[in-house]
């Protein structure tokens, strides 16, 4: 079976010196490989094709057969790494916490310890502002809120 760590190292070598990075590599039973990529600026289909071809050039299908999907970490996917949080500072996010509560607001900061989210609410004509520091160990998942305003 193909090893996810080997694939990750191969991709990271290919992407070295760019603003693109590996978010996740999954290898499921039967060598079904899924690679999710992201970028600090933009990522397009040509980038995914280039990574796909690079993997195919390193891992010979004649030696071990596999299915390969290389894709972007879409806007509907939860953030998985600090770099994703940092690139999305200023965006509205929904943070699902381990205690099953949800905190919605603007992502204002992210570092190795956690994130800071700001929100302004209005209840019965009373506006309140809240800035909350949320440690990563309290976060179940964080997703960007997609707005069409």
Secondary structure as GFF3:
##gff-version 3
##sequence-region A 1 149
A	DSSP	alpha_helix	4	15	.	.	.	ID=ss1
A	DSSP	beta_strand	20	28	.	.	.	ID=ss2
A	DSSP	beta_strand	32	39	.	.	.	ID=ss3
A	DSSP	alpha_helix	45	58	.	.	.	ID=ss4
A	DSSP	beta_strand	67	72	.	.	.	ID=ss5
A	DSSP	alpha_helix	82	87	.	.	.	ID=ss6
A	DSSP	beta_strand	92	97	.	.	.	ID=ss7
A	DSSP	beta_strand	102	110	.	.	.	ID=ss8
A	DSSP	beta_strand	114	123	.	.	.	ID=ss9
A	DSSP	beta_strand	126	135	.	.	.	ID=ss10
A	DSSP	three_ten_helix	136	138	.	.	.	ID=ss11
A	DSSP	beta_strand	139	144	.	.	.	ID=ss12
###
